[in-house]
Amino acid sequence: MCGIVGVLGNHEAGPILVEALKRLEYRGYDSAGIATVQDGRLDRRRAVGKLVNLQDALVYDPLTGKSGIGHTRWATHGAPNVNNAHPHQAGKVAVVHNGIIENFRELREELAKKGITHSTDTDTETIALLAQSFIDQGLAPRDAAEQTIARLEGAYALCFLFDGEDDLLIAARKGSPLAIGHGDGEMFVGSDAIALAPMTDRITYLDEGDWAIVTRNSVEIRDAEGKLANRDMRVIQIDTAMIDKGGHKHFMAKEIAEQPTVLTGALGHYLAEDGRITLPEPGLDFTQIDRLTMVACGTAFYACLTAKYWFEQLAGLPVEVDVASEFRYREPPITKGTVALFVSQSGETADTLAALRYCAGKAEQIVSVVNVPESSIARESDLPLPILAGTEIGVASTKAFTCQLTVLAMMAIKAATDRGRINSETAAQMSTNLRAMPGLMNAALGIEGRSQTISRKLAEARDILFLGRGPMYPLALEGALKLKEISYIHAEAYASGELKHGPIALVDEHVPVIVMAPRDALFDKTVSNMQEVMARGGQVLLITDKKGAEDAGDGVWETIVMPEVDPFLAPILYAIPAQLLAYHTAVAKGTDVDQPRNLAKSVTVE
C-alpha cells in the first residue's frame, strides 16, 4: 500500500525524499507529496497521479530544508486528488500514513465539538488535527504525538514532522511495517529497506505497537506500553541495481526474465550436493504432522492450491488451503498435529499476518514462505523459509510465484521422504529434476515471440476463459488473475471438468479459451473438454508440450509448445506462458503494466 519515507539529513531533503519515493512508488501511485522544515518553517508540496507530477511541481516550486517526510498514496479513504494527498498538515503538524484509522469518525466528531473541522475526505487528516489539538493544549511535539498515537485504532505506519523542529521525527507502527535507517549523523524512516538502501544498510525494524523518537544522532523506541524497547539494528543486503529495469521496458518483463537465475539461487539454498533437501533450524519433522493448514492471498494463494496437490498426492498429507481474509474471520478449529503454513511475497500482507497471529499458540508450528526475510510474517514465524526471489517491483507477481512453488515443491518432496511415501532413489531423481528447472525455464522463455503474436489477438477480447485439470487448475487461476490485473480484460478460470456445469454457456467465437494441458495422465480428459469448446465455435489456445500438440493440436485456434517437463514440476514451468500472455496483452492494450490501476504491490490494510 502507501509508501512512507522520512529524512533527517545533512543535505537538502527534497531530492533524497523524491529518490526514495521512486523506490516506493510500487506501493502507491495515486498521488505523492513531501513536506520539509527549513529555518523552522514547515511547508509541503503535493501532486495527483504518478510521482513524476510531483517532480515537475518541485521544479517550479521547490522545497528546501534538510528535514522532511514523503509519501506515495494508494487511496483508501477519499478520492485520489491533491487535497487528499499526503502529507496532511494541521497547524504545526504534518503526517504521512499507511493504513486505515478505524475510529477516525469518532475522533473527527470529538474534534468537531471543539470547533476543529476537517477539510479532506481522509482518515489521515484526523491524525494531524488531533496532534495539533494536543499542541494547542500546551504539549510538546513528542508528547502530542504520543497522545495521538494512543488514541488511534486500526492499522497504521506513521511519521510526524513538526514546524519549528528540524531535528525530530516521530514514527509509529501498528499492523503496517516501518523501519528506521541509521546513517552517520543522519537518520531515516521508511516503509521498507528498499527505500532506504541508497542511504544506509543499517536498519532497525519497529515491532508491532512500537513508536520511536528519531533525531539525527539518536533513536528512542517505546513499545505499546510506553516502555523503552531494545530493537536490534541489522545490516541489510539490498542490491540497489535490483530496482532498475536492467534494459527491459518494464519491471515485469525483467522479473519474468530473471526466473531461471532466481530459481537457481533458491534451489542452491535448500538442495544439498547429494540431493537431500535441507530446511533451516528448527526444521520440520513431517512424521509428526497430521495436517497442513495453508493460508495466503492472491497469487500466493494459488501457489498454495498447487502445493495441496503435491502434498496430498506425493506425501499423503492432508492439506487445507484458505484465503487469509476468510480464514481469519471463520476462526477455524486448529486440531492437534496441525502445522500452519503462510505464504506471502512481502511478508506484510495484512490478512495473512492476522491469520498467522490467530494460529499462534494453537498450531504445533508456524511456518512461512516469504520473500522478505525481515518482514513481520517471517519474524513472527517459528520457521521462516525464504524464497530468494530478490526484490520484486512489478505489482503482478511473477518470479516470486515460481520461487514460492519451488520452495513448496521441495517441502513436498521432503514430506514424502520423511513419511516413507517415496524411497531415496525416487527423491534423488526428483531433486535432479528440480535442478534442471532453471534450464527448462530458460528454454520456456523462448516462447516470448509466439506469445507476443497471440497476445495482439487476445487484446481484442472482452472475456477470456482459462481451463486446467489437476495442478494445472491453480495455474489456470493464476493465468486469469495475471490477465485481469494488468490488461483489465475480464478473465475467469475453471477446472476443466466443471466446464459443463455452467461456464460452457459463455463459449462462442468471441470468447478465447486458454487450455493449460501438458501431456500428462489427465491430458485425454482435458482434450475432451477442449473438443466441447471447439464444437460450439470456441477459439482454443492450447498450451502443451510437443507430444500434446501432436495429439490434440488439430482444429485449435493457436498452440504454444512448451518444453517437456516432469508432470510434478509442470506448474512451475507453465507459469511462464501465463505471465507472458498477460504481459504482452497488456502491452498491446497500452495499460500500465507495472502499476495497474487500483492495485498495490503490498496489501498492508484490510
Buried (B, 14 or more C-beta within 10 A) or exposed (E): BBBBBBBBBEEBBBEBBBBBBBBBBBBBBBBBBBBBBBEEEBBBBBBBBBBEBBBEBBEEEEBBBBBBBBBBBBBBBBEBBBBBBBBBBBBBBBBBBBBBBBBBEEBBEBBEEEEBEBEBEBBBBBBBBBBBBBBBEEBEBBEBBBBBBEBBEBBBBBBBBBBEBBBBBBBBBBBBBBBBBBBEEBBBBBBBBBBBBBBBBBBBBBBBBBBBBBEBEEBEBBBBEEEEBEBEBBEBEBEEEBBEBEEBEBBBBBBBBBBBBBBBBBBEBBBEEEBBBEBEEEEBEBEEBEBBBBBBBBBBBBBBBBBBBBBBBBBEBBBBBBBBBEBBEEEBEBEEEBBBBBBBBBBBBBBBBBBBBBBEEBBBBBBBBBBBBBBBBBBBBBBBBBBBBBBBBBBBBBBBBBBBBBBBBBBBBBBBBBBEBBEEEBBBEBBEBBBBBBEBBBBBBEBBEBBBEBBEBBBEBEEBBBBBBBBBBBBBBBBBBBBBBBBBBBBBBBBBBBBEEEBBEBBEEEBBBBBBBBBBEBBEBBBEBBBBBBEBEBBBBBBBBEEBBEEBBEEBBBBBBBBBBBBBBBBBBBBBBBBBBBBBBBBBBEBBBBBBEEBBBBBBBB
